[in-house]
Amino acid sequence: MNARRLLPSLLPTLVASAIAGALVAGPAAAETCLSPYIKARAAGPEKVMYLWMLPAGQGSDFLAVIDVDLASATYGKVLKRIEVGSAGNEAHHMGYTDDRGRIWAAALNTSRFFIFDVRTDPMNPKLERVIDDVPKLTGLSGPHTPYAIPGRMLITMASGPDGTGTGGVVEFTNEGKYIASHKTPNNAYEIVVKPEFNTMLVSSWVPQKMFMSPLDKWDPKQFSNSVTVWNFKSRKIVQELKGDPVPLATRWALKPNSTYGYSISNAGNSIWMFRRGKDGKFSYRKAADLSSNCLPGDLRQSPDDRYVYVSCIGSGEIQAWDISRPDKIRLHDTVQGVVQANMMHLTNDGKRLYVTNSAISSIDFSPRYALRLIHVAPDGRMKQDPFFHIDFSKAPDGPARPHDMLLN
Amino acid sequence: MRWLAATLAAVSLAAHGHEEKSRPASPLAKTSYMAVIREAPDFTLRDVEGKSVRLSELRGKSVLVAFIYTTCTGACPLLSARMSRLQQKLAAAHIPAALVSVTVDPERDDAKTLGAYAKRFGARPGWYFVREEPARLAPVLAAYDEWTRREPPGELDHPARLHLIDAAGRVREIYSLAFFDEEQAFLDIRALHREASSR
């Protein structure tokens, strides 16, 4: 059957599909700052948070399961903790697999990967697998961000197998079978893929041995200062964008075919803008200076590409930047009072911004560990929730450091 | 009713072969990186005529395995439409390849229903639409990390991935709707064909 005969015969199917899609309330969009290949959450507000934590004293790193269902009697409480059976891993970042069925949780210090099943029972995650020998297997160490692509996970790795030198990106199947390693000329930190342009960006920071040392041992001469641009399908680096040192979180504007986005430079106290030109080449320039004591830790984006949020580890401030004029961003609002503010997680409706406040055990300067919530009004103004406060400095099983969060 | 007019207009465009115009055009990669992801789990399922289709018996050519169901109103009809165009391109280029669409909803997709679906998408010989009773299908879905979850009103939530398997029976690429473009899949299959031919 040729195309001319085929297409009219498809009309009923495609009409039914489109009308059903328009009539039936579909799933909500996935949260911002996740891989675009991750399945969206079911419609409606979040029910549960998974928080990847390490004890501030003795004991195993663990995944905390937190009730964030406003209608629940246990709202704002830690329901359970799933211990991973080993200590000192340095729980840090996590990522869903493409189907939201598993969480990959990476350990900065031991380079282990912990794979949790959250599909069978989202309220009761189960530790499904631990991958112990990652440096030997991949030739790389210091895993930072697990990032989903169909059926697989990409994970940025800061350094070589001994914790020094440059890193790369590794690939595994969702179940944990190793596939490949791709070297980078810097200490890889975070990934963002824009499928429309077949482009992947990888930001950078410092090698594993350095980030596991106290801050006064960090050597600025070894700071990475670049974002690599990749032909995603061929897994080849095609450009290296150099700017201020330690460009951590990197976000690409969400609207389809958007050509721009931003990075935060932790050591440069600045926001940088990248833009893809018509010839496919990228430009990279400073978009704004932050206050000298900010030390930005995370960058999040609103679902409508109107705001980005910056957490300041140094000053304990959360900043909302108006990016509606992408080339002329401006500070829109600030909230104070989350000491050592670091990771953030914005809900898919853009209304609730969860914040944690442990960076790395080697550089934390305050033990007032907590999970806080900031409400974002339609005008982009922020207000900290005075009642939502999980104080991990006084947790029943001992103080613990909260870092990355995922919602379900 | 403006939305309905807009929807019908969009669908009308889609039905006349322009549905991909609204989809962002992805630059094609002539040299895709296709590592061996893993051995493709073998399976034997039944086609719409009840004949057995065994994956390992399709060795020697690339095989694209999709997981769909016929009443799906989300990704499946778009994936099947793109597979239809892919089959035409492969035939025109004389590149040997097989397409396999596995229904994840065998309770509703009996052989007759699946056959009608295949016909709607213009399937030619070499595109197998296969099913099996739920108990026998379950291990196949599990082996491909597929799962289903019933959702009202009659929809099935499932990952809807496509697995590209090379002539030696190894998974070399996994696509989802956002990744799956018949032009790129054609280039990937052609690359695997050249790789196999050069051995």
Interface residues (C-beta under 8 A of the other chain):
Chain A: M1 N2 A3 R5 L6 L7 P8 S9 L10 L11 P12 T13 L14 V15 A16 S17 A18 I19 A20 G21 A22 V24 G26 P36 Y37 K39 D98 D99 G101 R119 I149 P150 G151 R152 E171 T173 N174 E175 K177 I179 A180 P195 E196 F197 N198 N231 F232 K233 S234 R235 K236 P256 N257 G280
Chain B: W3 L4 T7 L8 A10 V11 S12 A14 A15 H16 G17 E19 P24 A25 S26 P27 L28 A29 T31 S32 Y33 A35 V36 I37 R38 C72 T73 G74 P77 L78 A81 S84 R85 Q88 K119 R120 F121 G122 R124 D145 W147 P153 E155 P159 R161 H163 I174 Y175 S176 A178 F179 Q184
